[in-house]
């Protein structure tokens, strides 16, 4: 019972850490993308630690099931971290492109300079 509660609590903490990393990467108005990149990498590192710790709880076998536990990388929190890492990378590169090249989206801007 204590293992199940720790699994649920650690999973919600890993979700909270991932949302905190997402907010730091995109919703910081007025900051340069270099500053957002550093903050996003630090927060993603902390979110990764939380997700891998939660993955350790998920990989422990339950008492009623004596089979060996799952590998840590196949648990739900770690897979969620990997998927969000890919999504955040794609979104961050897209926002960097749109911020660096305003002529590609604004046709009324004089881009001949």
Buried (B, 14 or more C-beta within 10 A) or exposed (E): EEEEEBBEEBBEBBBEBBEBBBEBBBEBEEEEBEEBEEBBEEBBEEBBEBBBBBBBBBBEEEEEEEEEBBEBEEBBBBEBBEEBBEEBEEEBEEBBEEEEEEEEEEEEEEEEE
